[in-house]
Amino acid sequence: MPPRRLLSWLTLWSAAFGVCEGAVVVYLRRLCYPDQPDNGPLFPLRVVDPLILHVEMAREAGTLVMLLGVALLAERRPLRRFAIFCFCFGLWDLVYYAFLHVALGWPASVMTWDVLFLVPKPWSSPVLAPVLVSLGLVGASALLLRRDETARSPLRAADWFGQMACGGLIVWAFLWNADAVNRCEPPGAFPWWLFLAGLLGGLLLFVRSLRRAA
């Protein structure tokens, strides 16, 4: 399939998946916060039924498997499969937030706090942080997918290790307030310095890899 057509179908699938994900959160908001406006804050978190919590964790794992499955079916080359996974993940996340804002008026702003994942501990941050990550994933993966399929990967082993280290910094920032969130307390300040070090470091490494390959 030509790259442009492939990206079009992946965009459509990711957008539809983001709407489905957002719809689940609409139901959860009504179920777990029945006495609060739909656009009210999430924190401090409510104590929920353990069954709902475990089902939600299983759904999150299933979401990642679905994204991975699309990447494996759409491409054969490992780098392009990884790029498709990142493209779909980022676009799905962006559509998810856009859908929730239209449906509930939430998030009220990009600085509204959200719970991103629950495994292994709650990931939390202002919405701006995952949005920036998703924009970076979509942009970088689109550039990789538009390259000639027969071209060598612009990423060397050292580049992959560098990207993993930068990703680790981002995850560390998302888990910064995990203990407070687990105690159903409001999260403290978000470590933007740590997050931006990981995000900007990863983007700079990626740009350097593309320039070297060119």
Secondary structure, DSSP 8 states (H G I E B T S, - for coil): --HHHHHHHHHHHHHHHHHHHHHHHHHHHHHH-TTS-TTS---S-----HHHHHHHHHHHHHHHHHHHHHHHHH-SSHHHHHHHHHHHHHHHHHHHHHHHHHHH--SSSTT-EEEEE-SSS-EEEETHHHHHHHHHHHHHHHHHHTS-TTS--S--HHHHHHHHHHHHHHHHHHTTTHHHHHTT-------HHHHHHHHHHHHHHHHHHHHHH-
